[in-house]
């Protein structure tokens, strides 16, 4: 929304780039993989299956944008009795890993991106960026 306001409305044409800074938390692959697995388990413990079922019962379909996202779309074949709940988890994991790879590729194209794991460094650089304007 801030970007829309700064550009004075929604516009499909690319304008002059806004002054920005990207920080990429460069988490090692093995740690990231473990965090994704833990997050998926947490989502299931917190009722993801019931959430998806509830949305379907309210009339949403997998053609709806939100229902086509990672964590929801993987249940389609499960509710059609074609795959197991473990398969759903594996598919969510696989699709999340693929999404992470796309994100990494996107950031690699942005030469201004700063890769770091040092949160104090991020705070310092972000503060300098904000207050130097």
Residue, then its C-alpha position, 0 to 999 in steps of 0.5 A: x500500500x505504501x508503494x501505491x500511495x507513493x506512486x499516487x495510485x495503481x499503475x501497470x506501467x513501470x515508473x522510476x524506481x523507488x529508493x529501496x533496500x533489500x535484506x536477505x536473511x541468508x539461512x543455510x539450506x539444512x536449517x531452512x529445510x528443518x524450519x520448513x518441516x517444523x512449520x508444516x508440522x505446526x500448521x497441521x497441529x493447529x488445524x490446517x486440514x480443518x481450515x481447508x475443509x471449512x473453506x471448501x464447505x463455505x463454497x470456496x473452490x480450488x479455482x479461487x486464488x487463495x485456495x490455489x496457494x501452498x498449503x491449501x491446493x495440496x489437499x485437493x487430491x487428499x479430499x478426493x481420496x487419491x493420496x494420504x495425509x503424509x503425501x499432502x505434507x510431502x507435497x507442501x514441503x516440496x512446493x515450499x522448497x520450490x517457492x524458496x528457490x524462486x525467491x532466491x532467484x528473484x533476489x539474486x537478480x536484485x544487485x542491491x540485495x544485502x545478504x546477511x545473518x547479522x540482525x544488528x547489521x540489518x538494523x544499522x544499515x536500515x536506520x542509516x538508509x531511513x534517516x539519510x533520506 
